Amino acid sequence: MMPLTMARAGERNVIKRVIGKDETRRFLENLGFVSGAHVIVVSEMGGNMIVNVKDSRVAINRDMAGKIVI
């Protein structure tokens, strides 16, 4: 298991869990980052990551991406 920040662009991964405070976990879960969901890193630029999760493209910062364990 590793944080999403270590994933390579274009690689399909499965979310194992989301860590952090309750409000942070709820925020990420509302965006679709839930256990068992597939996530693909599209690109990373300037400390932000663009990822595909549940047929949606989402931009998150590295701090948030670090709370998503794949």
Secondary structure by P-SEA (a helix, b strand, c coil): ccccccccccbbbbbccccccaaaaaaaaaacccccbbbbbccccccbbbbbcccbbbbbcaaaaaaccc
